[in-house]
Amino acid sequence: MERDKRPLSRRKNTQILSPPPPTAASSQIFSRVDRFFINFGVSGDVPETCNAKDFHSDLIRGLLVKVDVIRRGRISCLLSVKPAVANIYGGFHGGAVASVAEMVSNACARTVVGKDKELFLGELSTSYLSAAPRNAELKVDASVVRSGRNLTVIAVEFKVKDSEKLVYTSRATFYNMPVASL
């Protein structure tokens, strides 16, 4: 039996389904969802200053209090969990954790990979073991796990400074690519 290649609208015995028209129930659901976003403060417009180039990088870089150690294959620094990067529960937002992990692991990889190679982040995995509370200071340690001709793997640990409690771990895999010469 040969397949009918005509469009669905031209075939016999074909019914095209469309979504039902809006009802009072769907508008009620919409208003409840809208109130939910308003209550959590995510309904306003983004300020124009936040649309500036590199705003996100400056925000994440601003979390770093100081760099303790920079050695070949190792970076250690202090980070402050500011209210701007806290989630609705008062903990360090997961996206900000991953951004810091990427930034610190990139800097750590640069300590072993020459400037003649470009780094490409191929994989970043983060384990959220516990929450770091707002205004806490974290010690961030990054170290090279493996570095070869084409690949560099970095491990990052986030610990609460006072208690040394491990709250997040991250692992980044970078591909080392030679810079193209044209």
Residue, then its C-alpha position, 0 to 999 in steps of 0.5 A: m500500500e502506497r503512502d498518501k503524499r497529499p497535505l492533511s487538509r486535502r485528504k478524505n476522512t482527516q480531522i485537524l485538531s486545534p486547541p479549544p477556545p479560551t474559557a473562563a477556567s483558562s483565564q482563571i489559571f492565567s491570572r493565578v500564574d500571573r499573581f504567582f510571578i508577581n508575588f515572587g518579584v519576577s514580573g517587572d522589566v529588566p533594568e536597562t543597566c542589566n542589558a549592558k555588554d558583559f554585565h553577567s561577567d561583571l556580576i559574577r566576577g564581583l562575587l570574588v572577594k580575593v584570590d588566595v593562590i594562583r599556581r600552575g594547575r591550582i587556583s584558590c579564592l574567596l567568594s561572598v554570596k551576595p543578595a543579588v545571586a541568592n535564590i528565593y530560599g536565601g541560598f546561593h543560586g544554582g546558576a551563579v554557582a555554575s557560572v563561578a565554577e566555569m570562570v574559576s575552572n577556565a582560569c585554572a586551565r589557563t595556568v597549564v594551557g599555553k596562550d597559543k591554544e584556545l579553550f572550548l568548554g565541552e562539559l560542566s557538571t555541578s553537584y549541589l550538596s547543600a545550600a550556601p546561605r546569603n552573605a556566607e563566605l565560600k572558599v573556592d578551590a580549583s585544580v587540574v585533574r588531567s591535562g593533555r594535548n587536546l583535553t584539560v579536566i578541572a575539579v572545583e570545590f566550594k566550601v563554607k569558609d568557617s566550617e570547611k563544609l563542602v557545599y558544591t563540587s564541579r568538574a569542567t572538561f575543556y578542549n584545547m584547540p590551536v588558534a587558527s592562523l590565516 
